[in-house]
Amino acid sequence: MPGRPLWQVAGKREPSQEAEAQHWIETVLGERFPQGVLYEDVLRDGVILCRLMNRLSPGIISRINTSGGDYKMMDNISQFQQACIKYGVADVDLFQTTDLWDRKNIALVTQTIFAVGRATYRHPEWKGPYLGPRPSEENRREFSDEQLRAGENIIGLQAGTNRGATQSGQSFGATRKILLGK
């Protein structure tokens, strides 16, 4: 998209993902978001996010601020982020408090919710719904020295065949003109 700043492209919102995240949160909590209130406005004070984490891992957030000034509500978001890390979400998957509070990057907030949903797969005690694809698991293999040496003699053919691999017939660009006698 020429002419658009990179931050706008990176922060592009996907209504279908937001709806999927909202549905998952509603299913986990057992209650619907208030009618007529925007997705980001419901999440903005952090109360729903903290309740979500307490449902996934009871007691992970000890106190949720339901009243008070902006500082208390921003503290909820911070507690949610700390709970995410304790739950196993990588810190690179977390949004910044200002992304939600100032509504700067709601797409990143949704990505964090998906990261929390993926983390539930790694918690066998969680019997509720999941969000997003199951994360891959390590599939470690052990090879003997003999097997490793045998692999050194094999030419990889992922790109096709190596039969008749010559440079004949290749012509890149203009040919060089050689003028004799000048």
Buried (B, 14 or more C-beta within 10 A) or exposed (E): EEEEEEEEEEBEBEEEBBEBBBBBBEEBBEEEBEEEEEBBEBBBBBBBBBBBBBBBBEEBBEEBBEEEEEEBBBBBBEBBBBBBEEBBBEEEBBBBBEBBBEBBBBBBBBBBBBBBBBBBBEEEEBEEEBBBEEEEEEEEEEEEEEEEEEEEEEEEEEEEEEEEEEEEEEEEEEEEEEEEEE
